[in-house]
Every structure is written in structure tokens, then in C-alpha cells.
Amino acid sequence: MEKTKDAATATGAAPAGLRGVVAATSSIGDVDGENGVLIYQGYNIHDLATHSTFEEVIFLLWHARLPTQEELDELKAQLRESYELPPEVIDLMRAFPRDAEPMDVLRTAVSALDFYDKSAHETSRAASLRTATRLTAQIPAIVAASDRLRNGLEPVKPNPSLNIASNLLYMLKGEPPSEHDAKVLDVALILHADHELNASTFTARVVSATLADIYGAVTAAIAALSGPLHGGANTNVMKMLIEIGSVENVEGYLQQAFAEKRKIMGFGHAVYKTEDPRATHLRAFSKEMGERAGDTKWFDISLAVEETVKRLKGLNANVDFYSASTYYMMGIPMDLFTPIFAVSRISGWTGHILEQYANNKIIRPRAEYTGLRDLKYVPIEERQVASN
Ligand SMILES: CC(C)(COP(=O)(O)OP(=O)(O)OC[C@H]1O[C@@H](n2cnc3c(N)ncnc32)[C@H](O)[C@@H]1OP(=O)(O)O)[C@@H](O)C(=O)NCCC(=O)NCCS
């Protein structure tokens, strides 16, 4: 007997990967893939990257408008008051294997933060904003502590006089970063903050729509971000650049990769059909970082890869491509690139969770069933597996 098809399935199977399906309404961010335009709450990413700060963008994503100076100061103070991790979470992290993947460490530590937040399970806007602030303030501390601990070093206590970007670099290296590195990272955090219904943000919305708490939704989002087809691409980009090693090797490497039908990390996008506007800024940073260091090798290889992939396959570089060499030249370990994506994207995830809680309906789509029906149950002793 065929199940009656309801409205959700009446039009046939959904497109693979739900491509083009509108699954939520949101005022947080919009991607115009045809024209390469990204906006957050109405503001073009180029304006924000040029004029704003990550903290201001956090306010924008959570409150749907830019802050006054007083509001921004208040948010910064709240974030800085929350920078320090509960000591229990640091102790828990001490027990993790030294060779654990940093994204797995982040996922587990974020999940554990829940225990030390008395209002973790409240979904009111006020409580959710407090949790969003705590998570945004503490994810950088987890990322830095995980790197210190695996290297046998004590975590560096956060410095409340620094903004999120500077503080992250300070906690990683144990010394204040250069103004230039801090500025570049701050803009990189702006560029990665939100991207509409990408896989991890959609995950966060699905989990929070069950009214599970924010820690649960963010833990799930971190898992989604860790995948090589999503946030995990940036680490793999750097591995590829190192493997290529020189501009002369680019053509041969890519010819072989395409012949083997391998995907080139940092290229292609589910929505953009033209230049990813975030890549425009990161390309410039990669060049600038190389020039300042007096060695543009990684930028030169990146540029050659970009030009060759474009020529051979017509694919554009995405956000992950030039963030890889930019972070690498900042001295950030390669496997922290994706956790740093999370340091930024927590602002968008929590913005979407706040939006979801404010107007919630559990997310429960349908599947187009492709299996058999009306089969007769056969007792186990009578079953035979057809051989082929
Ligand atoms: C981002 C990504 C998952 C989007 O996937 P998608 O929307 O499903 O795009 P498609 O796979 O439909 O791409 C269309 C075609 O381009 C090819 N393509 C897309 N990205 C490619 C890449 N990075 N390298 C090689 N070929 C690629 C696909 O194989 C496909 O070819 P086909 O039509 O011959 O099968 C995909 O481009 C990818 O895997 N990129 C590498 C990982 C990455 O950088 N992720 C970060 C995204 S910000």
C-alpha cells in the first residue's frame, strides 16, 4: 500500500543536497550567489570588512542593527568578563589525548561548558544572549588551551584588555600579537561570521528548534563544521599548498588531481557562481602577509593554483582558499584553521539560534521514500540471502 503523499513530497524528490530549497526565513545574512554579494543584516560584507570590528558584527548579528558606542562598550565588557574558562573544563581538557583533533577537542569542551552555566537550558532571549556571550567569549580560550596543552604547556590566561582576535593570538603564543596580525585576524573573523543556511548553521537551527539548549546546538554545529566539505577545507588547502611546494609544480599537480577526479579544497561553492566576496579580502591579506614577511611563496603558489583551477575547471576560490595561507603566515598551526572558523562562526550560529527560539517551529521535513513496501515478514530460520 502506498503511503498518501503529503504536501511536502507531492512535488517529487527534493534536489540533491537540498540545493536551492528555502528552509527558513532569516534577517541575519544573505548570499547572492549569482552576483557574489554577501550581506549581514542589510550591510555589505565589503563595508563591514573595511570599517567594522568583529565585536560590532557580533552585536549586529544578534540585535539586527549596528550598536551605539555605549552598547558596543557594554557588549565588549560582557565578553571580556566571560573570557575565562571554568577551571573544570581546563582540567577535563588535560585528560584528552595529545593527538586529538582540535575540532574534536572543541566539540567536547563546548559540550562540557553546559555543566557550568546555571541557565544553560533556558531559552528566553535574555538567557540565550548570556549564553551566546559566554560561548563567543570562551571558544577562543578552548582553541588556544587545546593547542597549549597538547604541546605540554599551561594555557595562557585571557587578557581582558584585548579584543577577541588579539586575545586569541595572545593565548596561543603567550605574547601580544603585532597590530597587523591582530587586525588581519579581526577582519577574517568578520568575514567568516555568518553565511546564511550553510551546513553548520542549518544544523544549529535544527537542534535548537527542538528547544534543546544552545550548548547542544553549537556542539552539533561544530561537528558539522569539522567536515572537509565545510570548514575542514581550510586545513586541507594548506596541506595541498605544502605538497605542491612551488609554482612550477602547480600545473602538474592539478592536472593529476583532476585526472583522478579529486576535489581541490578551497574551490567551488554550493551558492556562489562567481567570486566569493570573502575571498577578495583574504587574497589581499595573503599577499600582504607574504610581502611583510619578505617571502611571498605561499601567496605565489596560491595565486598560481587559483589561476590554473579557473582555467582548467572554471571554479572560483572560496573563503577557505586564501584564509589558509593567511593564517599559516601568522604562525597559526594548520589544524587550528577550522577551530578559528568556529571562533568566528559562533556569532552567526548563536544569531540564528536566537532567531529560531524567537519564532520557533520544530524542523521536521519529509523524505521521499525509495524503499520497498508490503513485504511479507519471513521467520529468521527461513530467510535466504540472494547470491549474485
Ligand atoms: C563546496 C562544495 C561542497 C560545493 O559542492 P556542490 O554545490 O555540490 O558543487 P558540485 O559538486 O555540484 O560542483 C559542480 C561540479 O564542479 C565540480 N567541483 C566542485 N567543486 C570542486 C572542487 N573543489 N574541485 C574539483 N571539482 C569540483 C564537481 O565535481 C562537479 O563536477 P561534475 O558536474 O562533473 O560532477 C564543493 O565545491 C567542494 O567539495 N569544494 C571543496 C571543499 C571546499 O572548499 N569546501 C569549502 C566550501 S566554503
The ligand as an SDF file (V2000), in Angstrom:
LIG
                    3D

 48 50  0  0  0  0  0  0  0  0999 V2000
   31.7850   23.3860   -1.7400 C   0  0  0  0  0  0  0  0  0  0  0  0
   31.2870   22.1500   -2.4730 C   0  0  0  0  0  0  0  0  0  0  0  0
   30.9700   21.0570   -1.4390 C   0  0  0  0  0  0  0  0  0  0  0  0
   30.0420   22.5390   -3.2380 C   0  0  0  0  0  0  0  0  0  0  0  0
   29.5610   21.3940   -3.7920 O   0  0  0  0  0  0  0  0  0  0  0  0
   28.3660   21.3580   -4.8130 P   0  0  0  0  0  0  0  0  0  0  0  0
   27.4900   22.5360   -4.6790 O   0  0  0  0  0  0  0  0  0  0  0  0
   27.7540   20.0420   -4.6220 O   0  0  0  0  0  0  0  0  0  0  0  0
   29.0710   21.5420   -6.1740 O   0  0  0  0  0  0  0  0  0  0  0  0
   29.0830   20.4050   -7.2250 P   0  0  0  0  0  0  0  0  0  0  0  0
   29.7450   19.2000   -6.6160 O   0  0  0  0  0  0  0  0  0  0  0  0
   27.6950   20.2520   -7.7480 O   0  0  0  0  0  0  0  0  0  0  0  0
   30.0230   21.0180   -8.3140 O   0  0  0  0  0  0  0  0  0  0  0  0
   29.7230   21.0150   -9.6820 C   0  0  0  0  0  0  0  0  0  0  0  0
   30.8490   20.3990  -10.4580 C   0  0  0  0  0  0  0  0  0  0  0  0
   32.0970   21.0220  -10.1160 O   0  0  0  0  0  0  0  0  0  0  0  0
   32.9780   20.0610   -9.5810 C   0  0  0  0  0  0  0  0  0  0  0  0
   33.6400   20.6370   -8.4320 N   0  0  0  0  0  0  0  0  0  0  0  0
   33.0680   21.3940   -7.4790 C   0  0  0  0  0  0  0  0  0  0  0  0
   33.9830   21.7340   -6.5630 N   0  0  0  0  0  0  0  0  0  0  0  0
   35.1410   21.1870   -6.9730 C   0  0  0  0  0  0  0  0  0  0  0  0
   36.4260   21.2080   -6.4400 C   0  0  0  0  0  0  0  0  0  0  0  0
   36.6960   21.8500   -5.3310 N   0  0  0  0  0  0  0  0  0  0  0  0
   37.3790   20.5350   -7.1010 N   0  0  0  0  0  0  0  0  0  0  0  0
   37.1130   19.8670   -8.2400 C   0  0  0  0  0  0  0  0  0  0  0  0
   35.9030   19.8270   -8.8090 N   0  0  0  0  0  0  0  0  0  0  0  0
   34.9200   20.4840   -8.1700 C   0  0  0  0  0  0  0  0  0  0  0  0
   32.1260   18.8950   -9.1410 C   0  0  0  0  0  0  0  0  0  0  0  0
   32.8430   17.6800   -9.1400 O   0  0  0  0  0  0  0  0  0  0  0  0
   31.0360   18.9130  -10.1830 C   0  0  0  0  0  0  0  0  0  0  0  0
   31.5270   18.3340  -11.3450 O   0  0  0  0  0  0  0  0  0  0  0  0
   30.5930   17.3560  -12.2040 P   0  0  0  0  0  0  0  0  0  0  0  0
   29.4220   18.2030  -12.6230 O   0  0  0  0  0  0  0  0  0  0  0  0
   31.4800   16.9060  -13.3010 O   0  0  0  0  0  0  0  0  0  0  0  0
   30.1950   16.2550  -11.2740 O   0  0  0  0  0  0  0  0  0  0  0  0
   32.3390   21.6460   -3.4700 C   0  0  0  0  0  0  0  0  0  0  0  0
   32.6520   22.6750   -4.3640 O   0  0  0  0  0  0  0  0  0  0  0  0
   33.5900   21.1400   -2.7800 C   0  0  0  0  0  0  0  0  0  0  0  0
   33.6270   19.9930   -2.3400 O   0  0  0  0  0  0  0  0  0  0  0  0
   34.6430   22.0120   -2.6580 N   0  0  0  0  0  0  0  0  0  0  0  0
   35.8440   21.6240   -1.9870 C   0  0  0  0  0  0  0  0  0  0  0  0
   35.6790   21.7500   -0.4910 C   0  0  0  0  0  0  0  0  0  0  0  0
   35.6230   23.1750   -0.0290 C   0  0  0  0  0  0  0  0  0  0  0  0
   36.4220   24.0040   -0.4130 O   0  0  0  0  0  0  0  0  0  0  0  0
   34.6740   23.4500    0.8590 N   0  0  0  0  0  0  0  0  0  0  0  0
   34.5090   24.7600    1.4540 C   0  0  0  0  0  0  0  0  0  0  0  0
   33.2670   25.4290    0.9700 C   0  0  0  0  0  0  0  0  0  0  0  0
   33.2060   27.1060    1.5220 S   0  0  0  0  0  0  0  0  0  0  0  0
  1  2  1  0
  2  3  1  0
  2  4  1  0
  2 36  1  0
  4  5  1  0
  5  6  1  0
  6  7  2  0
  6  8  1  0
  6  9  1  0
  9 10  1  0
 10 11  2  0
 10 12  1  0
 10 13  1  0
 13 14  1  0
 14 15  1  0
 15 16  1  0
 15 30  1  0
 16 17  1  0
 17 18  1  0
 17 28  1  0
 18 19  1  0
 18 27  1  0
 19 20  2  0
 20 21  1  0
 21 22  1  0
 21 27  2  0
 22 23  1  0
 22 24  2  0
 24 25  1  0
 25 26  2  0
 26 27  1  0
 28 29  1  0
 28 30  1  0
 30 31  1  0
 31 32  1  0
 32 33  2  0
 32 34  1  0
 32 35  1  0
 36 37  1  0
 36 38  1  0
 38 39  2  0
 38 40  1  0
 40 41  1  0
 41 42  1  0
 42 43  1  0
 43 44  2  0
 43 45  1  0
 45 46  1  0
 46 47  1  0
 47 48  1  0
M  END
$$$$
